[in-house]
């Protein structure tokens, strides 16, 4: 990942140099001011990273390595709870940022959260490793804020697909740590407890 300002010590006119590298197929412009190197074996193709990876890469450039967390709809996509590509991904960061529209389409929505309180794991994405909320944290976030990202139907579908993988005790712990839960979270905990008792 590179931004023109990051290359000021290398090139006299970093924006012009990045534009030249983009034309030669060596970098891809993810969004205004954000470029990513094309993998050597994909130069000359129409390679693009996934929306989730691109969003996490942009957030990392803004906040630093292993600070932003892929959450909500983005984490649901990572966990394969939404089977098709969607036009929005959501990233938790310590401070609020305006959404970023990607050059290839799609929007990255940044959510101000205390990232240290999120249950997340370091996972492998197509641009490297990044933090992604666990299945239980993802379900909790989607149930608490189904409209985040503007796709409530997809959020509901994701929860349905995640539910069989949710551990009731872990979801309860997450809700307790956040100090709140709504009826939808309570209902999922109850359903999972019944399923776990019956197994």
C-alpha positions in Angstrom: 0.0 0.0 0.0 1.3 3.5 -0.8 0.0 7.0 -0.7 1.7 9.8 -2.5 2.8 11.4 0.8 4.5 8.1 1.7 6.7 8.4 -1.3 7.7 12.0 -1.0 11.3 11.1 0.0 11.6 8.7 -3.0 10.1 10.7 -5.9 10.0 14.3 -6.7 6.4 14.0 -7.9 5.0 10.9 -6.2 1.4 11.4 -7.6 2.8 11.4 -11.2 5.0 8.4 -10.5 2.1 6.4 -9.1 0.0 7.3 -12.1 2.8 6.1 -14.4 3.0 2.8 -12.4 -0.8 2.4 -12.6 -0.7 2.8 -16.4 2.0 0.2 -16.6 -0.1 -2.2 -14.6 2.3 -2.4 -11.6 0.0 -0.7 -9.1 -3.8 -0.5 -8.7 -5.5 2.7 -7.5 -7.9 1.5 -4.8 -9.4 4.9 -4.0 -8.4 8.5 -4.2 -4.9 8.7 -2.8 -4.5 4.9 -2.1 -2.5 2.6 -4.3 -1.5 -1.1 -3.9 1.2 -3.0 -5.7 0.0 -5.7 -8.1 1.4 -9.2 -7.2 4.2 -10.0 -9.7 2.3 -13.0 -11.1 -0.8 -10.9 -11.7 0.8 -8.0 -13.6 -0.9 -7.6 -17.0 -4.2 -9.0 -15.7 -7.3 -7.2 -14.4 -6.4 -8.2 -10.8 -8.2 -6.4 -8.0 -8.2 -7.2 -4.3 -11.5 -8.1 -2.6 -13.5 -5.2 -1.1 -12.8 -6.5 2.4 -9.1 -6.7 1.8 -9.0 -3.3 0.1 -10.9 -1.7 3.0 -8.6 -3.2 5.6 -5.5 -2.1 3.6 -6.8 1.5 3.4 -7.7 1.5 7.1 -4.2 0.1 8.0 -2.6 2.9 6.0 -4.7 5.4 8.0 -4.3 3.9 11.5 -1.3 1.5 11.4 -0.8 -2.2 11.3 -3.1 -4.5 13.4 -5.3 -1.6 14.6 -8.3 -1.7 12.3 -10.7 -4.6 12.5 -12.9 -6.0 9.8 -16.3 -6.3 11.3 -20.0 -6.4 10.5 -20.8 -7.1 6.9 -17.1 -7.4 6.0 -16.4 -10.0 8.7 -19.6 -11.8 7.6 -18.2 -12.0 4.1 -14.9 -13.3 5.4 -16.7 -16.0 7.4 -18.7 -16.9 4.3 -22.0 -16.0 5.9 -22.9 -13.9 2.9 -22.4 -16.1 -0.2 -22.1 -13.3 -2.8 -20.2 -10.0 -3.0 -21.8 -7.0 -1.5 -21.1 -3.3 -2.2 -20.2 -2.3 1.3 -17.7 -3.4 3.9 -17.3 -2.2 7.5 -14.1 -1.6 9.4 -13.8 -0.7 13.1 -11.2 1.9 14.0 -10.4 4.0 17.1 -11.6 7.2 15.4 -14.4 8.1 13.0 -13.5 8.5 9.4 -15.6 9.4 6.4 -16.5 6.5 4.1 -14.2 5.8 1.2 -15.6 4.9 -2.2 -13.3 2.5 -4.1 -12.3 3.1 -7.7 -13.6 -0.3 -8.8 -16.9 0.2 -7.0 -18.0 -0.4 -3.5 -17.8 1.6 -0.3 -15.7 1.2 2.9 -17.6 2.4 6.0 -15.4 3.2 9.0 -17.0 2.7 12.5 -15.5 4.4 15.6 -15.1 1.5 18.2 -12.8 0.6 21.0 -11.0 -2.0 19.0 -9.3 -3.5 22.0 -12.8 -4.6 23.3 -13.6 -6.5 20.1 -13.1 -10.2 19.9 -11.0 -10.5 16.8 -8.4 -12.8 15.4 -5.5 -12.3 13.0 -6.6 -13.9 9.7 -5.2 -14.3 6.3 -6.8 -12.2 3.5 -5.7 -11.8 -0.1 -3.5 -8.8 0.8 -1.9 -10.3 3.9 -2.9 -10.7 7.5 -5.5 -8.5 9.3 -7.8 -8.5 12.3 -11.3 -9.9 11.7 -14.0 -10.2 14.4 -14.8 -13.7 15.5 -18.1 -15.5 14.5 -19.7 -14.5 17.8 -18.6 -10.9 17.7 -19.7 -10.6 14.1 -23.1 -12.0 15.0 -23.4 -9.6 18.0 -22.5 -6.6 15.9 -24.9 -7.5 13.1 -27.7 -8.0 15.6 -27.0 -4.8 17.5 -26.7 -2.7 14.4 -28.3 -4.4 11.5 -28.5 -1.2 9.5 -24.8 -0.4 9.6 -23.6 -0.3 6.0 -27.2 0.1 4.7 -27.8 -3.6 4.0 -30.1 -4.9 6.8 -31.4 -7.8 4.7 -27.9 -9.0 4.1 -27.1 -8.6 7.8 -30.1 -10.7 8.7 -29.0 -13.4 6.2 -25.5 -13.4 7.6 -26.8 -13.9 11.2 -28.9 -16.8 10.0 -25.9 -18.4 8.4 -23.6 -17.7 11.3 -26.0 -18.9 14.0 -25.1 -22.6 13.9 -21.5 -21.7 14.5 -22.2 -19.4 17.4 -21.2 -20.6 20.9 -23.9 -19.3 23.3 -21.5 -18.8 26.2 -19.1 -16.8 24.1 -21.9 -14.6 22.7 -23.1 -14.0 26.3 -19.6 -13.0 27.4 -19.3 -10.6 24.5 -22.6 -9.0 25.3 -21.6 -8.7 29.0 -18.3 -7.1 28.0 -20.1 -4.5 26.0 -22.6 -4.0 28.7 -25.7 -4.2 26.5 -27.7 -6.5 24.4 -31.0 -6.3 22.6 -33.8 -8.8 22.2 -32.3 -10.2 19.0 -29.1 -11.1 20.8 -31.0 -12.6 23.7 -33.0 -14.7 21.3 -29.9 -16.0 19.6 -28.3 -16.9 22.9 -31.5 -18.7 23.9 -31.7 -20.7 20.6 -28.0 -21.7 20.8 -28.3 -22.8 24.4 -31.2 -25.0 23.5 -29.3 -26.4 20.5 -26.2 -27.0 22.6 -28.2 -28.7 25.4 -29.9 -31.0 22.9 -26.7 -32.1 21.2 
